[in-house]
Amino acid sequence: MASTLNMVFTRGSAAKTIALSEPRRDLTGAEVHDIMQTILDRQIFLFAGDAAQLDGIKRAYIRENVVTELPEG
């Protein structure tokens, strides 16, 4: 089963999601919150031509996807 960690930040009145494939299975909410805060504090992501940068933490979640291959014919 494929999984994705989604970290949702506020950016002015909008939201911006950063997604990472295959997070550790034992990842905790506290660890994710800490890294999200580090991303904000250090302004890791800057958006060219736009004054609105990431300015808050909205939420984080892990999405799991089940892929079922279908046989031909």
TAJO-V53669 format. One record per helix or strand of 3 or more residues. SS is the DSSP state (h for helix, s for strand). FROM is the first residue (numbers start at 1). LEN is the number of residues. Records with the same first field share a line. If there is no record, write none. Layout:
# TAJO-V53669
SS = FROM-LEN, FROM-LEN
This chain:
# TAJO-V53669
s = 2-10, 14-8, 56-10
h = 29-14
